[in-house]
Amino acid sequence: MAKKGDWVKIHSTILTADQRAPQVPEDTKMVPLEMWVKGYLEVDGKINDLVEIRTVTGRKETGVLVEISPTYTHSFGEFIPEILEIDRIVQKELYGGE
């Protein structure tokens, strides 16, 4: 259960697939335009409830509550060994050593 004022993430569908613009690529036309946004909960709610939030910029958004206290989960991808070799080469060229 999330309380008013909690930091949460919501989800909403902006456009269904049939509402997409005709000039978008074919694969894009086949899926809805969706939005996930984080903000402060305006009323108590639980996962899957339709709720309203206020974003850090003050915008009000409505959507389905999908996460309470969301964290950042992005990364810069998997480790790439070639990057270490590139670093070694650049260090040698710029500074004359490793």
PEZI-V389347 format. One record per backbone hydrogen bond with DSSP energy under -1.0 kcal/mol. NH is the residue of the N-H (numbers start at 0). CO is the residue of the C=O. If there is no record, write none. Layout:
[[NH	CO] [NH	CO]]
This chain:
[[1	44] [4	40] [5	2] [7	38] [8	66] [9	36] [10	63] [11	34] [13	32] [14	32] [18	15] [19	16] [23	20] [28	24] [30	27] [32	14] [34	11] [36	9] [38	7] [39	53] [40	5] [41	51] [44	1] [47	64] [48	45] [50	62] [52	60] [53	39] [54	58] [57	54] [60	52] [62	50] [63	10] [64	48] [65	8] [66	8] [68	6] [82	79] [84	80] [85	81] [86	82] [87	83] [88	84] [89	85] [90	86] [91	87] [92	88] [93	89] [94	90] [95	91]]
